[in-house]
Amino acid sequence: MYALGLAGVLWSEAEVGDGADSTPAPACRTGFDPETIKGLTHHRAAYLPLRFDCVREDGSVYVSDPDLVWMNWTWAALALTAALLVLGMHYRTELRARSAAVR
């Protein structure tokens, strides 16, 4: 899930400066009304958590891709679940070793 979101951020980052009409980032302009993109100057990409923010002249920020929010929550939940499963397996192995030692 993280790789999917990372690919989206990297794709948006790669579109900047790639040909005519590519600055500011197309991800910040496509699908937004003119009032939202008014005064757009640059973007900021972050990889942990995944974000692609669009910055206006006045310093205000809007998120270019709201799908990154649920991707962040999903990969975080999956990582936490994996860590808990690993701890559970370790605990289970420890309990088995203790019960075998008692016998």
C-alpha distance (Angstrom), angle and dihedral (degrees) to the residues before:
residue distance angle dihedral
M1 . . .
Y2 3.80 . .
A3 3.81 90.4 .
L4 3.80 90.5 54.0
G5 3.81 92.2 51.8
L6 3.80 91.5 42.8
A7 3.79 89.7 53.8
G8 3.80 89.2 53.5
V9 3.80 93.1 51.2
L10 3.80 92.4 45.2
W11 3.82 90.9 48.2
S12 3.80 91.0 52.6
E13 3.81 89.8 46.9
A14 3.81 91.6 50.1
E15 3.82 92.8 52.3
V16 3.81 91.2 63.5
G17 3.79 112.0 98.6
D18 3.80 93.0 3.8
G19 3.79 103.6 128.4
A20 3.76 135.2 -42.8
D21 3.81 118.4 -21.1
S22 3.80 93.2 15.3
T23 3.80 100.0 119.8
P24 2.98 123.4 106.0
A25 3.78 94.9 34.2
P26 3.81 114.8 -79.7
A27 3.82 88.2 -136.7
C28 3.81 87.3 64.6
R29 3.80 93.7 50.8
T30 3.80 107.1 35.0
G31 3.79 114.1 91.9
F32 3.81 96.5 6.6
D33 3.79 126.6 111.5
P34 3.83 118.4 -112.6
E35 3.82 91.8 -107.6
T36 3.82 91.2 58.5
I37 3.80 95.3 50.5
K38 3.80 94.5 42.5
G39 3.81 109.6 126.9
L40 3.80 94.5 10.1
T41 3.81 109.9 167.8
H42 3.80 110.6 164.0
H43 3.79 146.0 -27.2
R44 3.80 139.1 -116.7
A45 3.77 123.9 -146.3
A46 3.80 123.0 -160.2
Y47 3.77 127.7 -173.9
L48 3.81 102.3 -165.5
P49 2.97 103.6 65.5
L50 3.78 97.7 15.2
R51 3.80 110.6 -114.0
F52 3.77 139.8 151.4
D53 3.80 107.6 -168.2
C54 3.78 126.5 -173.2
V55 3.82 115.8 -145.3
R56 3.81 126.2 -152.7
E57 3.81 128.4 -153.9
D58 3.83 91.7 -99.3
G59 3.82 91.2 55.4
S60 3.79 96.2 -106.7
V61 3.79 116.4 137.8
Y62 3.80 135.9 -151.3
V63 3.79 129.1 -173.4
S64 3.78 115.1 -112.4
D65 3.81 96.9 -156.0
P66 3.82 119.0 31.2
D67 3.83 89.4 -172.2
L68 3.79 88.7 75.3
V69 3.82 89.3 69.9
W70 3.80 95.3 63.2
M71 3.81 90.6 39.8
N72 3.82 89.5 56.3
W73 3.80 91.8 50.3
T74 3.79 92.3 45.3
W75 3.79 97.3 50.6
A76 3.80 90.9 43.8
A77 3.81 90.9 51.8
L78 3.81 91.3 47.1
A79 3.82 91.7 48.9
L80 3.81 91.1 49.4
T81 3.79 90.9 48.3
A82 3.80 91.4 50.5
A83 3.81 91.2 49.7
L84 3.81 91.5 49.6
L85 3.80 91.1 49.0
V86 3.80 91.1 51.6
L87 3.81 90.7 49.4
G88 3.80 90.4 47.2
M89 3.79 91.8 51.8
H90 3.80 90.3 49.2
Y91 3.80 91.2 49.4
R92 3.80 91.2 47.9
T93 3.81 91.4 51.2
E94 3.81 90.1 48.9
L95 3.82 91.8 51.1
R96 3.80 91.4 49.8
A97 3.79 91.4 49.8
R98 3.81 91.3 50.4
S99 3.81 94.0 47.9
A100 3.83 90.5 48.9
A101 3.81 90.1 50.8
V102 3.82 91.7 52.1
R103 3.79 92.6 54.9
